[in-house]
Amino acid sequence: MASSRSQVSSPKSPVARGKRGRVPLSRTADAQRLDRLIHERTRLAVVSALAVNDSLTFRELKELLRATDGNLSVHARKLEQAGYVSCTKAFEERIPKTTYRLTSAGRRALDRYLNHMEALIRSTRAG
């Protein structure tokens, strides 16, 4: 199996040529700077949902994203460890309630990610 590096530098690669609407090699390097933590589908969905809501409970996120408990829990924990979301645990009538909020660092990370994706789209369409 060839590595992606050899595929990119191959003379037959459309990326290496950089002509006639193809993305130049220098622009493909930009894709490597994507925030990989947010780029994952479920984590992007969590951050996006929290960006348009003041807060969401675990149950609300689970229903909104149609995720399993385990899947959502793992992704939410990664976002929390990165400082992108805050997690508050409480009890409501003896029932545990976990609430998530997007932090200012999470909002900045999402803005950077969206700006990066918009730039990639513009450069691809401009070619």
OpenMM code with the backbone's topology and positions (N, CA, C; nanometers):
from openmm import Vec3, app, unit

residues = "MET ALA SER SER ARG SER GLN VAL SER SER PRO LYS SER PRO VAL ALA ARG GLY LYS ARG GLY ARG VAL PRO LEU SER ARG THR ALA ASP ALA GLN ARG LEU ASP ARG LEU ILE HIS GLU ARG THR ARG LEU ALA VAL VAL SER ALA LEU ALA VAL ASN ASP SER LEU THR PHE ARG GLU LEU LYS GLU LEU LEU ARG ALA THR ASP GLY ASN LEU SER VAL HIS ALA ARG LYS LEU GLU GLN ALA GLY TYR VAL SER CYS THR LYS ALA PHE GLU GLU ARG ILE PRO LYS THR THR TYR ARG LEU THR SER ALA GLY ARG ARG ALA LEU ASP ARG TYR LEU ASN HIS MET GLU ALA LEU ILE ARG SER THR ARG ALA GLY".split()
positions = [
    Vec3(0.0848, -0.1179, 0.0000),
    Vec3(0.0000, 0.0000, 0.0000),
    Vec3(0.0887, 0.1233, 0.0000),
    Vec3(0.0676, 0.2127, -0.0913),
    Vec3(0.1498, 0.3333, -0.1012),
    Vec3(0.1075, 0.4336, 0.0045),
    Vec3(0.2043, 0.5069, 0.0559),
    Vec3(0.1711, 0.6097, 0.1544),
    Vec3(0.1115, 0.7305, 0.0847),
    Vec3(0.0376, 0.8111, 0.1623),
    Vec3(-0.0231, 0.9301, 0.1024),
    Vec3(0.0828, 1.0287, 0.0568),
    Vec3(0.1990, 1.0263, 0.1207),
    Vec3(0.3067, 1.1162, 0.0820),
    Vec3(0.3558, 1.0837, -0.0595),
    Vec3(0.3734, 0.9526, -0.0891),
    Vec3(0.4212, 0.9167, -0.2228),
    Vec3(0.3134, 0.9444, -0.3276),
    Vec3(0.1861, 0.9307, -0.2894),
    Vec3(0.0803, 0.9602, -0.3833),
    Vec3(0.0764, 1.1086, -0.4175),
    Vec3(0.0993, 1.1930, -0.3188),
    Vec3(0.0953, 1.3376, -0.3403),
    Vec3(0.2114, 1.3836, -0.4276),
    Vec3(0.3293, 1.3258, -0.4089),
    Vec3(0.4459, 1.3717, -0.4833),
    Vec3(0.4609, 1.3021, -0.6190),
    Vec3(0.3759, 1.2076, -0.6484),
    Vec3(0.3830, 1.1369, -0.7749),
    Vec3(0.3609, 1.2326, -0.8918),
    Vec3(0.4403, 1.2216, -0.9978),
    Vec3(0.4223, 1.3104, -1.1123),
    Vec3(0.2854, 1.2930, -1.1788),
    Vec3(0.2217, 1.1765, -1.1623),
    Vec3(0.0911, 1.1533, -1.2216),
    Vec3(-0.0214, 1.2064, -1.1333),
    Vec3(0.0118, 1.2463, -1.0131),
    Vec3(-0.0902, 1.2935, -0.9198),
    Vec3(-0.1464, 1.4275, -0.9642),
    Vec3(-0.2793, 1.4421, -0.9676),
    Vec3(-0.3370, 1.5708, -1.0061),
    Vec3(-0.3022, 1.6799, -0.9057),
    Vec3(-0.2794, 1.6417, -0.7829),
    Vec3(-0.2436, 1.7398, -0.6813),
    Vec3(-0.1047, 1.7954, -0.7080),
    Vec3(-0.0141, 1.7115, -0.7524),
    Vec3(0.1226, 1.7560, -0.7776),
    Vec3(0.1299, 1.8520, -0.8956),
    Vec3(0.0426, 1.8369, -0.9936),
    Vec3(0.0470, 1.9228, -1.1110),
    Vec3(0.0005, 2.0642, -1.0820),
    Vec3(-0.1064, 2.0800, -1.0051),
    Vec3(-0.1546, 2.2118, -0.9681),
    Vec3(-0.2063, 2.2953, -1.0839),
    Vec3(-0.2532, 2.2342, -1.1918),
    Vec3(-0.3020, 2.3078, -1.3087),
    Vec3(-0.4441, 2.2667, -1.3403),
    Vec3(-0.5111, 2.3531, -1.4149),
    Vec3(-0.6454, 2.3252, -1.4669),
    Vec3(-0.7444, 2.2832, -1.3587),
    Vec3(-0.7567, 2.3664, -1.2561),
    Vec3(-0.8575, 2.3436, -1.1547),
    Vec3(-0.8191, 2.2464, -1.0455),
    Vec3(-0.6993, 2.1985, -1.0475),
    Vec3(-0.6576, 2.1052, -0.9431),
    Vec3(-0.5932, 2.1829, -0.8296),
    Vec3(-0.6071, 2.1305, -0.7094),
    Vec3(-0.5541, 2.1983, -0.5914),
    Vec3(-0.4026, 2.1819, -0.5865),
    Vec3(-0.3277, 2.2926, -0.5814),
    Vec3(-0.1815, 2.2834, -0.5735),
    Vec3(-0.1370, 2.2105, -0.4477),
    Vec3(-0.0202, 2.1522, -0.4541),
    Vec3(0.0364, 2.0760, -0.3438),
    Vec3(0.0410, 2.1575, -0.2156),
    Vec3(0.0749, 2.2860, -0.2240),
    Vec3(0.0853, 2.3686, -0.1041),
    Vec3(-0.0480, 2.3785, -0.0317),
    Vec3(-0.1577, 2.3723, -0.1041),
    Vec3(-0.2892, 2.3816, -0.0398),
    Vec3(-0.3278, 2.2509, 0.0282),
    Vec3(-0.2778, 2.1376, -0.0194),
    Vec3(-0.3104, 2.0115, 0.0454),
    Vec3(-0.2475, 2.0054, 0.1832),
    Vec3(-0.1367, 2.0739, 0.2028),
    Vec3(-0.0735, 2.0779, 0.3348),
    Vec3(-0.1647, 2.1468, 0.4354),
    Vec3(-0.2480, 2.2413, 0.3876),
    Vec3(-0.3422, 2.3087, 0.4767),
    Vec3(-0.4393, 2.2102, 0.5401),
    Vec3(-0.4782, 2.1083, 0.4670),
    Vec3(-0.5726, 2.0103, 0.5204),
    Vec3(-0.5150, 1.9373, 0.6411),
    Vec3(-0.3844, 1.9263, 0.6471),
    Vec3(-0.3214, 1.8591, 0.7594),
    Vec3(-0.3278, 1.9437, 0.8862),
    Vec3(-0.3604, 2.0723, 0.8750),
    Vec3(-0.3677, 2.1590, 0.9913),
    Vec3(-0.5089, 2.1655, 1.0496),
    Vec3(-0.5999, 2.0879, 0.9972),
    Vec3(-0.7341, 2.0838, 1.0528),
    Vec3(-0.7277, 2.0372, 1.1976),
    Vec3(-0.8147, 2.0913, 1.2796),
    Vec3(-0.8246, 2.0467, 1.4175),
    Vec3(-0.8855, 1.9073, 1.4154),
    Vec3(-0.8029, 1.8057, 1.4278),
    Vec3(-0.8489, 1.6675, 1.4171),
    Vec3(-0.9488, 1.6325, 1.5271),
    Vec3(-0.9397, 1.7000, 1.6397),
    Vec3(-1.0334, 1.6730, 1.7486),
    Vec3(-1.1751, 1.7108, 1.7074),
    Vec3(-1.1920, 1.8257, 1.6453),
    Vec3(-1.3244, 1.8712, 1.6015),
    Vec3(-1.3643, 1.8064, 1.4700),
    Vec3(-1.2709, 1.7706, 1.3867),
    Vec3(-1.2999, 1.7192, 1.2527),
    Vec3(-1.3783, 1.5879, 1.2566),
    Vec3(-1.3654, 1.5119, 1.3632),
    Vec3(-1.4387, 1.3857, 1.3745),
    Vec3(-1.5884, 1.4162, 1.3806),
    Vec3(-1.6678, 1.3414, 1.3067),
    Vec3(-1.8095, 1.3709, 1.2862),
    Vec3(-1.8902, 1.3923, 1.4141),
    Vec3(-1.8814, 1.3026, 1.5084),
    Vec3(-1.9620, 1.3146, 1.6299),
    Vec3(-1.9186, 1.4339, 1.7129),
    Vec3(-1.7878, 1.4559, 1.7250),
    Vec3(-1.7402, 1.5700, 1.8039),
    Vec3(-1.7774, 1.7025, 1.7364),
    Vec3(-1.7704, 1.7070, 1.6037),
    Vec3(-1.8131, 1.8270, 1.5315),
    Vec3(-1.9616, 1.8527, 1.5556),
    Vec3(-2.0403, 1.7475, 1.5569),
    Vec3(-2.1841, 1.7612, 1.5816),
    Vec3(-2.2106, 1.8126, 1.7231),
    Vec3(-2.1366, 1.7624, 1.8210),
    Vec3(-2.1530, 1.8072, 1.9601),
    Vec3(-2.1195, 1.9549, 1.9708),
    Vec3(-2.0041, 1.9939, 1.9191),
    Vec3(-1.9595, 2.1328, 1.9276),
    Vec3(-2.0558, 2.2246, 1.8520),
    Vec3(-2.1024, 2.1819, 1.7361),
    Vec3(-2.1960, 2.2625, 1.6574),
    Vec3(-2.3289, 2.2789, 1.7301),
    Vec3(-2.3788, 2.1720, 1.7889),
    Vec3(-2.5051, 2.1789, 1.8629),
    Vec3(-2.4926, 2.2729, 1.9824),
    Vec3(-2.3793, 2.2664, 2.0510),
    Vec3(-2.3587, 2.3536, 2.1665),
    Vec3(-2.3339, 2.4982, 2.1248),
    Vec3(-2.2877, 2.5195, 2.0028),
    Vec3(-2.2630, 2.6554, 1.9550),
    Vec3(-2.3944, 2.7318, 1.9350),
    Vec3(-2.5017, 2.6612, 1.9077),
    Vec3(-2.6298, 2.7265, 1.8836),
    Vec3(-2.7278, 2.7098, 2.0004),
    Vec3(-2.6829, 2.6463, 2.1073),
    Vec3(-2.7625, 2.6303, 2.2281),
    Vec3(-2.6773, 2.6713, 2.3472),
    Vec3(-2.7380, 2.7367, 2.4425),
    Vec3(-2.6641, 2.7774, 2.5620),
    Vec3(-2.6058, 2.6562, 2.6328),
    Vec3(-2.6860, 2.5509, 2.6445),
    Vec3(-2.6414, 2.4257, 2.7047),
    Vec3(-2.7339, 2.3151, 2.6574),
    Vec3(-2.6848, 2.1936, 2.6662),
    Vec3(-2.7647, 2.0760, 2.6337),
    Vec3(-2.7323, 1.9666, 2.7338),
    Vec3(-2.8317, 1.8897, 2.7703),
    Vec3(-2.8069, 1.7771, 2.8596),
    Vec3(-2.7543, 1.6596, 2.7768),
    Vec3(-2.7008, 1.5627, 2.8479),
    Vec3(-2.6523, 1.4417, 2.7822),
    Vec3(-2.7658, 1.3786, 2.7018),
    Vec3(-2.8819, 1.3711, 2.7633),
    Vec3(-2.9975, 1.3098, 2.6973),
    Vec3(-3.0375, 1.3871, 2.5713),
    Vec3(-3.0376, 1.5195, 2.5794),
    Vec3(-3.0727, 1.6008, 2.4625),
    Vec3(-2.9720, 1.5808, 2.3496),
    Vec3(-2.8433, 1.5805, 2.3844),
    Vec3(-2.7402, 1.5572, 2.2821),
    Vec3(-2.7546, 1.4183, 2.2215),
    Vec3(-2.7780, 1.3205, 2.3064),
    Vec3(-2.7923, 1.1825, 2.2597),
    Vec3(-2.9070, 1.1709, 2.1596),
    Vec3(-3.0203, 1.2314, 2.1910),
    Vec3(-3.1361, 1.2263, 2.1010),
    Vec3(-3.1114, 1.3063, 1.9738),
    Vec3(-3.0531, 1.4237, 1.9882),
    Vec3(-3.0260, 1.5100, 1.8733),
    Vec3(-2.9304, 1.4443, 1.7746),
    Vec3(-2.8253, 1.3816, 1.8275),
    Vec3(-2.7221, 1.3220, 1.7420),
    Vec3(-2.7502, 1.1758, 1.7081),
    Vec3(-2.8522, 1.1190, 1.7727),
    Vec3(-2.8831, 0.9762, 1.7553),
    Vec3(-2.7601, 0.8913, 1.7847),
    Vec3(-2.6977, 0.9205, 1.8963),
    Vec3(-2.5758, 0.8507, 1.9372),
    Vec3(-2.6077, 0.7546, 2.0514),
    Vec3(-2.5224, 0.6583, 2.0693),
    Vec3(-2.5367, 0.5685, 2.1838),
    Vec3(-2.4761, 0.6361, 2.3063),
    Vec3(-2.5118, 0.5867, 2.4230),
    Vec3(-2.4569, 0.6412, 2.5470),
    Vec3(-2.3037, 0.6365, 2.5457),
    Vec3(-2.2511, 0.5203, 2.5129),
    Vec3(-2.1059, 0.5023, 2.5152),
    Vec3(-2.0337, 0.5900, 2.4146),
    Vec3(-2.0869, 0.5972, 2.2941),
    Vec3(-2.0248, 0.6771, 2.1897),
    Vec3(-2.0225, 0.8242, 2.2286),
    Vec3(-2.1369, 0.8764, 2.2708),
    Vec3(-2.1448, 1.0169, 2.3094),
    Vec3(-2.0562, 1.0455, 2.4296),
    Vec3(-2.0548, 0.9549, 2.5245),
    Vec3(-1.9740, 0.9731, 2.6449),
    Vec3(-1.8254, 0.9856, 2.6119),
    Vec3(-1.7763, 0.8996, 2.5255),
    Vec3(-1.6340, 0.9017, 2.4874),
    Vec3(-1.5995, 1.0319, 2.4154),
    Vec3(-1.6828, 1.0728, 2.3213),
    Vec3(-1.6545, 1.1945, 2.2451),
    Vec3(-1.6678, 1.3199, 2.3319),
    Vec3(-1.7668, 1.3227, 2.4175),
    Vec3(-1.7842, 1.4375, 2.5070),
    Vec3(-1.6660, 1.4495, 2.6026),
    Vec3(-1.6169, 1.3370, 2.6496),
    Vec3(-1.5023, 1.3389, 2.7409),
    Vec3(-1.3775, 1.3945, 2.6707),
    Vec3(-1.3563, 1.3569, 2.5455),
    Vec3(-1.2408, 1.4092, 2.4708),
    Vec3(-1.2508, 1.5605, 2.4534),
    Vec3(-1.3714, 1.6081, 2.4235),
    Vec3(-1.3918, 1.7525, 2.4090),
    Vec3(-1.3725, 1.8239, 2.5427),
    Vec3(-1.4164, 1.7601, 2.6488),
    Vec3(-1.3986, 1.8182, 2.7824),
    Vec3(-1.2504, 1.8230, 2.8197),
    Vec3(-1.1772, 1.7169, 2.7944),
    Vec3(-1.0337, 1.7129, 2.8242),
    Vec3(-0.9573, 1.8185, 2.7459),
    Vec3(-1.0042, 1.8504, 2.6259),
    Vec3(-0.9388, 1.9527, 2.5436),
    Vec3(-0.9779, 2.0935, 2.5875),
    Vec3(-1.0766, 2.1028, 2.6754),
    Vec3(-1.1225, 2.2333, 2.7216),
    Vec3(-1.2229, 2.2979, 2.6274),
    Vec3(-1.2776, 2.2208, 2.5343),
    Vec3(-1.3731, 2.2740, 2.4378),
    Vec3(-1.5154, 2.2775, 2.4925),
    Vec3(-1.5479, 2.1867, 2.5825),
    Vec3(-1.6791, 2.1873, 2.6469),
    Vec3(-1.6609, 2.1736, 2.7977),
    Vec3(-1.7589, 2.2277, 2.8696),
    Vec3(-1.7601, 2.2085, 3.0148),
    Vec3(-1.8756, 2.1150, 3.0469),
    Vec3(-1.8583, 2.0383, 3.1513),
    Vec3(-1.9554, 1.9372, 3.1904),
    Vec3(-1.9932, 1.9622, 3.3360),
    Vec3(-2.1235, 1.9715, 3.3614),
    Vec3(-2.1738, 1.9888, 3.4969),
    Vec3(-2.2636, 1.8713, 3.5295),
    Vec3(-2.2345, 1.8061, 3.6424),
    Vec3(-2.3157, 1.6915, 3.6839),
    Vec3(-2.3944, 1.7313, 3.8077),
    Vec3(-2.5221, 1.6990, 3.8044),
    Vec3(-2.6097, 1.7311, 3.9175),
    Vec3(-2.7179, 1.6237, 3.9257),
    Vec3(-2.8002, 1.6351, 4.0276),
    Vec3(-2.9146, 1.5449, 4.0418),
    Vec3(-3.0419, 1.6270, 4.0365),
    Vec3(-3.1388, 1.5753, 3.9646),
    Vec3(-3.2695, 1.6378, 3.9571),
    Vec3(-3.3711, 1.5314, 3.9962),
    Vec3(-3.4306, 1.5487, 4.1168),
    Vec3(-3.5216, 1.4487, 4.1712),
    Vec3(-3.4560, 1.3104, 4.1734),
    Vec3(-3.3357, 1.3053, 4.2258),
    Vec3(-3.2575, 1.1807, 4.2420),
    Vec3(-3.2128, 1.1179, 4.1099),
    Vec3(-3.2314, 1.1881, 4.0016),
    Vec3(-3.1886, 1.1376, 3.8708),
    Vec3(-3.0674, 1.2186, 3.8262),
    Vec3(-2.9572, 1.1493, 3.7911),
    Vec3(-2.8383, 1.2233, 3.7461),
    Vec3(-2.8674, 1.3029, 3.6194),
    Vec3(-2.8134, 1.4250, 3.6153),
    Vec3(-2.8308, 1.5121, 3.4990),
    Vec3(-2.6955, 1.5730, 3.4644),
    Vec3(-2.6477, 1.5427, 3.3448),
    Vec3(-2.5211, 1.5954, 3.2968),
    Vec3(-2.5513, 1.7010, 3.1916),
    Vec3(-2.4957, 1.8193, 3.2122),
    Vec3(-2.5193, 1.9309, 3.1206),
    Vec3(-2.3873, 1.9755, 3.0602),
    Vec3(-2.3888, 2.0011, 2.9297),
    Vec3(-2.2695, 2.0445, 2.8576),
    Vec3(-2.2882, 2.1860, 2.8060),
    Vec3(-2.1774, 2.2602, 2.8073),
    Vec3(-2.1738, 2.3957, 2.7509),
    Vec3(-2.0456, 2.4080, 2.6682),
    Vec3(-2.0526, 2.4868, 2.5634),
    Vec3(-1.9346, 2.5154, 2.4836),
    Vec3(-1.8540, 2.6229, 2.5555),
    Vec3(-1.7260, 2.6000, 2.5737),
    Vec3(-1.6402, 2.6992, 2.6388),
    Vec3(-1.5949, 2.8024, 2.5358),
    Vec3(-1.5344, 2.9100, 2.5844),
    Vec3(-1.4825, 3.0106, 2.4906),
    Vec3(-1.3710, 2.9504, 2.4052),
    Vec3(-1.2922, 2.8609, 2.4624),
    Vec3(-1.1880, 2.7931, 2.3839),
    Vec3(-1.2519, 2.7042, 2.2768),
    Vec3(-1.3616, 2.6388, 2.3100),
    Vec3(-1.4333, 2.5561, 2.2135),
    Vec3(-1.4929, 2.6383, 2.1015),
    Vec3(-1.5473, 2.7550, 2.1357),
    Vec3(-1.6040, 2.8440, 2.0338),
    Vec3(-1.4946, 2.8939, 1.9398),
    Vec3(-1.3785, 2.9307, 1.9961),
    Vec3(-1.2666, 2.9756, 1.9116),
    Vec3(-1.2185, 2.8624, 1.8214),
    Vec3(-1.2104, 2.7412, 1.8759),
    Vec3(-1.1665, 2.6261, 1.7967),
    Vec3(-1.2648, 2.5980, 1.6832),
    Vec3(-1.3946, 2.6074, 1.7117),
    Vec3(-1.4949, 2.5860, 1.6079),
    Vec3(-1.4856, 2.6949, 1.5017),
    Vec3(-1.4679, 2.8194, 1.5429),
    Vec3(-1.4527, 2.9292, 1.4463),
    Vec3(-1.3312, 2.9071, 1.3566),
    Vec3(-1.2191, 2.8673, 1.4158),
    Vec3(-1.0978, 2.8386, 1.3365),
    Vec3(-1.1241, 2.7257, 1.2377),
    Vec3(-1.1891, 2.6213, 1.2861),
    Vec3(-1.2195, 2.5056, 1.2024),
    Vec3(-1.3089, 2.5463, 1.0846),
    Vec3(-1.4152, 2.6196, 1.1131),
    Vec3(-1.5068, 2.6616, 1.0074),
    Vec3(-1.4385, 2.7549, 0.9074),
    Vec3(-1.3567, 2.8466, 0.9570),
    Vec3(-1.2822, 2.9354, 0.8673),
    Vec3(-1.1885, 2.8557, 0.7779),
    Vec3(-1.1233, 2.7559, 0.8354),
    Vec3(-1.0316, 2.6717, 0.7591),
    Vec3(-1.1077, 2.5951, 0.6502),
    Vec3(-1.2215, 2.5368, 0.6869),
    Vec3(-1.3000, 2.4615, 0.5893),
    Vec3(-1.3513, 2.5537, 0.4784),
    Vec3(-1.3952, 2.6742, 0.5152),
    Vec3(-1.4415, 2.7705, 0.4136),
    Vec3(-1.3284, 2.8077, 0.3187),
    Vec3(-1.2080, 2.8254, 0.3709),
    Vec3(-1.0928, 2.8591, 0.2864),
    Vec3(-1.0605, 2.7443, 0.1918),
    Vec3(-1.0687, 2.6204, 0.2409),
    Vec3(-1.0436, 2.5045, 0.1547),
    Vec3(-1.1485, 2.4957, 0.0444),
    Vec3(-1.2714, 2.5216, 0.0787),
    Vec3(-1.3793, 2.5182, -0.0215),
    Vec3(-1.3580, 2.6270, -0.1261),
    Vec3(-1.3260, 2.7490, -0.0799),
    Vec3(-1.3022, 2.8585, -0.1763),
    Vec3(-1.1853, 2.8265, -0.2686),
    Vec3(-1.0771, 2.7736, -0.2136),
    Vec3(-0.9598, 2.7455, -0.2972),
    Vec3(-0.9877, 2.6332, -0.3959),
    Vec3(-1.0696, 2.5382, -0.3553),
    Vec3(-1.1045, 2.4280, -0.4449),
    Vec3(-1.1945, 2.4762, -0.5575),
    Vec3(-1.2907, 2.5613, -0.5239),
    Vec3(-1.3826, 2.6125, -0.6262),
    Vec3(-1.3158, 2.7143, -0.7173),
    Vec3(-1.2145, 2.7849, -0.6672),
    Vec3(-1.1457, 2.8872, -0.7472),
    Vec3(-1.0599, 2.8230, -0.8558),
    Vec3(-1.0174, 2.7007, -0.8317),
    Vec3(-0.9277, 2.6333, -0.9251),
    Vec3(-0.9920, 2.6036, -1.0519),
] * unit.nanometer
topology = app.Topology()
chain = topology.addChain("A")
for resn in residues:
    res = topology.addResidue(resn, chain)
    for name in ("N", "CA", "C"):
        topology.addAtom(name, app.Element.getBySymbol(name[0]), res)
